[in-house]
């Protein structure tokens, strides 16, 4: 069984869309530069610009906690002024610490059943 943690965060854009573009580009660059345990960090937007989905994959719960710490320190205030959370689904063996950190976002946790990655 893998230690990988993945999540899908679905958001509604509630703030300035131009500021949103700048913010997510900054967040993506910082995550890539500062977090070697971040394996996937991708933003997708609806055609009308009203919805954003973020796909994130981390090597393990510790790497996800590093990301959450950096997010809280550098980006949380601007992020929550720009987006309203719709749904957070977490996949993999999240530690109790990670579960606690994501609880305020209403995270739904899904355990691994079977399958493979190539």
Buried (B, 14 or more C-beta within 10 A) or exposed (E): EEEBBBBBBBBEBEBEEEEBBEBBEEBBEBBEEEBEBBBEBEBEBEEEEEBBBBEBBBBBBBBBBBBBEBBEEBBEEBBEEBBEBEEBEBBBBBBEEBEEBBEEEEBEBBEEEEEEEE
